[in-house]
Amino acid sequence: MMRLLKFTFNAFQENTYILYDDKNQGAIQGVIIDPGMSNQKEWEEVMEALEAHSIDLQSIVLTHGHIDHVLGVHRLLEWKPSMPIYGHKITQEVLNAQPDYAALFGIHLPSAPEITHFFASGEKIRVGEETLDILYTPGHCPGEVSFYHASSKTLIAGDVLFYESIGRTDLPGGDLPTLLEAIREQFWPLPDDTTVYCGHGPETTLGYEKVHNPFL
């Protein structure tokens, strides 16, 4: 069964998620989505959660490449150098610019993280025996994707959709019409009782946002 752990990290209050499948006894496989750990305390929080739930972390998965969503990548690779990074091919272009953006905020990012596996058309993210559909949802950031787990009606939405709000579109590559189109084409066909786990802030549901979101 798919399980989800949520953490809120760094000065941007970014939500990092660990998804894992606890269906089988023994090794429990998981992935970390948008690792935003920025200090030792946040790193220890993730390590303690992995140990507490006996999770074998298999991969790093990115919704998009903004700095607040990738601050923990280098530490994860120091800990487990062979761990692959999954993302959209356009996300690599965004990542390449992040060391300079990080410096504007007084953050040291030693180098741009390198995606090792670009999403292919029709591909799914595997978490143990569970799979996540990959939804292409640009507009906030070029190449942004979201992830949907059908049986639990769980949507990892990155910075696309928030509680009563949407992702900002005033950053490089942002585009409001593109973002609104992505939400309507990719999210609205999903069940209204789908739980949306956002890149910042609290969870919501698609049904609630259809009625109460002033941008939609």
Buried (B, 14 or more C-beta within 10 A) or exposed (E): EBBBBEBBBBEBEBBBBBBBBBEEEEEBBBBBBBBBBBBEEBBEBBEEBBEEBEBEBBBBBBBBBBBBBBBBBBBBBEEEEEBEBBBBEBBBBBBBBBBEBBEEEEBEBEEBBEBEEBBEEEEBBBBBEBBBBBBBBBBBBBBBBBBBBBEBBBBBBBBBBBBBBBBEBEBEBBBBEBBBBBBEEBBEEBEEEBBBBBBBEEBBBBEBBBEEBEBB
